[in-house]
Every structure is written in C-alpha cells, then in structure tokens.
Amino acid sequence: MTQRTVIVTGANSGIGKETAVALASQGDRVVIACRNPDRSAAALAEIRERSGGSVESVPLDLASFASVRAAAASITDRFDRVDVLVNNAGLVLSKRAVTEDGFEMTFGVNHLGPFLFTTLLHDLLAAAGNARVVTVASEAHFFAVGGLPWDDLQAVRFYNVWLTYGRSKLANILFTQELARRWASDGVVASSVHPGIVASNFAADGDTSTFMSTGLRLLKPMTRTPSQGADTSVWLATAEPGGDPTRSGTYWSSRRPGRLAPWARREVDGARLWTLSEELIATSS
Ligand SMILES: NC(=O)c1ccc[n+]([C@@H]2O[C@H](COP(=O)([O-])OP(=O)(O)OC[C@H]3O[C@@H](n4cnc5c(N)ncnc54)[C@H](OP(=O)(O)O)[C@@H]3O)[C@@H](O)[C@H]2O)c1
C-alpha cells in the first residue's frame, strides 16, 4: 500500500502534536506545519522518537498569507498528493491584534489562513482521490450567538475575546460544510471536530490575560489529555471509506456527531463565508 501523506498544522504542541504522533505511529508520512522554528524542530525530534515513523516539517505562520503560500508551494514541490490535512492550529487572544495582512488575528489565524492553505492544496487533495480535511473547531461556536457579524467580521467596532474566538470556530464549522459541498466530486471528505476541553498550551502561553489562563489552569484536573483530545481527529483521518466518519460536512465530538448551534446550520452562511474569504484574500494581495 502507498504511504499516505498527512499534514498537521500547529503540531508542535498540544492536540496537534498528539495527532501527528498517532498518525506517524501507524505508518503515515506526517508533515508538521508550524510557525516557530525552534518549537518545530523540538517537536519534529520528539514525534520521530515517539512514533518511530516518518516525519518532516514545513514552516507555516497562519497570520501571514505569504507564509501560507510559501508552505503550500513547498508541499506542492515535495509531494504529488495529500491524503489528509488536519487544520489544527488555533489561538485565542485577550486583546485585538492584526495579522501581517491586516485582518483581526483570531479570524485570520483560525479561519482565513487555514482557508487559504486548504484551497491552495486543492489539487493535491483531489489527487488523493479519497482525501480527508479535518478542521479542529470547538463547542465554543455556541458563543457566536446569532452567527457571524457580516458587517464587523474584523471586530473593529467591538472585540470580546470569547465572542471573537467562538465566531472563528463557527467559521471552521461553516467552512467545513461548504468544503464538503464544493469538493464532493473530488472525493474530499471534510469534517470538523470539538476535541473536548483539553489541557494543552491553549490560552496558557501569554496569548490571553492572566485571569483567563489561570482559570484554564484551574480547570486542568477536569480536562482531557492532548492525546485524548486528538482521538476524534485521528479517528476521522484514518476511517475506512464508506463508514459513518466519512459523512462529509459533519461536526464531530467524541467520535459522535456533535451538537450544533442553530447558527452553525445555515448553508447560506457557509456559501457567503467562502465567497467573502476569497474576496478578502484577493483584495490583500
Ligand atoms: N484546548 C482546548 O480545550 C480546546 C478546545 C476546543 C478546541 N480547541 C482547538 O484545538 C486546536 C489546538 O489547540 P491546542 O489545545 O492543542 O492548543 P496549543 O497547545 O496552544 O496548540 C495550538 C497550536 O497552534 C499553533 N498556532 C498558533 N498560532 C499560529 C499561527 N499564527 N500559525 C501557525 N500555527 C499557529 C501553535 O503554535 P505555537 O506553539 O507557535 O504558538 C500551536 O502549535 C485549536 O484550533 C483550538 O482552537 C482546543
């Protein structure tokens, strides 16, 4: 059997690292896509050591369209197909910041960067014939009450950390549903995932206020391990064709269809977000 090529973003830490270890352990060639060279090198060594598998890396900063394009170009040079893309990287920020291209950072890193990265990899994913795109979303999409704020997507008029994060995770779910519709004929299966509340570096590495990161640390005894958090992503990435987990467009939690907020079920919003994302990226280049 041909070795599969799998890309995992944000694999230097937390859920992404455990996803990479699990997939490399079972024989996939794993490419970790990370923004920080030192953390990426350390993770590469650790994932190789723990999995005994084939692991490579590519630099990827989702806050920079130039970096996203360079990463996609490097992958296109190295491989003729991509079997699995796990859009795992994400952040939450207590204060509004902007990406290199001028977009609100949470929306930019959690949605626009992965959107561009995925669409640039379209041909390689289609070449696999039965590719999987797994995007790590969150139950936090419930915070995005009413849906995406189309007239203030960049949170210029109003910024709230969890509202903005929730909206970015809603965008992950809508993006997955629209991807499933658009790329069905390419054999691509798209899934979004809630990994559970996971004790990782999430919101604990200076991205958020001391109050929030302390609160999350206090929750740690009740949380899942990163390996448990990776379980559903790995299950989706490895599912045999035709089974339940290959129902494209589905949002999963603990290997079951997850509970969706009403505003995460609007087909029209998925289509609108896709077109708008293309326009935003085009206007910035
Ligand atoms: N932990 C939870 O309870 C929880 C719950 C629901 C959903 N999630 C989602 O799970 C995913 C993984 O989070 P985690 O819990 O494993 O947190 P984590 O340990 O903080 O890992 C997040 C990863 O994203 C990377 N990242 C952040 N900004 C990036 C950028 N601009 N470009 C490229 N990579 C970037 C980080 O890289 P650096 O190390 O360089 O910062 C890190 O590798 C996220 O999408 C998160 O929203 C987490």
The ligand as a Gaussian input file, in Angstrom:
#p B3LYP/6-31G(d) Opt

LIG

0 1
 N       -7.530000      23.075000      24.376000
 C       -8.852000      23.092000      24.323000
 O       -9.550000      22.950000      25.367000
 C       -9.566000      23.243000      23.003000
 C      -10.968000      23.127000      22.988000
 C      -11.634000      23.256000      21.764000
 C      -10.898000      23.488000      20.601000
 N       -9.531000      23.607000      20.664000
 C       -8.807000      23.845000      19.415000
 O       -7.793000      22.877000      19.296000
 C       -6.755000      23.363000      18.431000
 C       -5.406000      23.020000      19.015000
 O       -5.252000      23.703000      20.238000
 P       -4.462000      23.104000      21.491000
 O       -5.446000      22.978000      22.588000
 O       -3.633000      21.952000      21.108000
 O       -3.554000      24.389000      21.852000
 P       -1.980000      24.646000      21.778000
 O       -1.268000      23.611000      22.576000
 O       -1.813000      26.077000      22.168000
 O       -1.637000      24.451000      20.244000
 C       -2.020000      25.421000      19.304000
 C       -1.110000      25.302000      18.115000
 O       -1.488000      26.308000      17.160000
 C       -0.298000      26.961000      16.743000
 N       -0.509000      28.309000      16.235000
 C       -0.983000      29.392000      16.879000
 N       -0.922000      30.457000      16.082000
 C       -0.385000      30.051000      14.899000
 C       -0.047000      30.696000      13.690000
 N       -0.184000      32.024000      13.511000
 N        0.456000      29.945000      12.675000
 C        0.664000      28.630000      12.828000
 N        0.399000      27.970000      13.970000
 C       -0.131000      28.681000      14.988000
 C        0.565000      26.982000      17.987000
 O        1.915000      27.291000      17.660000
 P        2.884000      27.993000      18.753000
 O        3.350000      26.899000      19.659000
 O        3.966000      28.584000      17.896000
 O        2.063000      29.031000      19.460000
 C        0.359000      25.556000      18.460000
 O        1.162000      24.676000      17.735000
 C       -7.041000      24.857000      18.258000
 O       -7.593000      25.071000      16.975000
 C       -8.068000      25.167000      19.331000
 O       -8.926000      26.216000      18.948000
 C       -8.845000      23.484000      21.829000

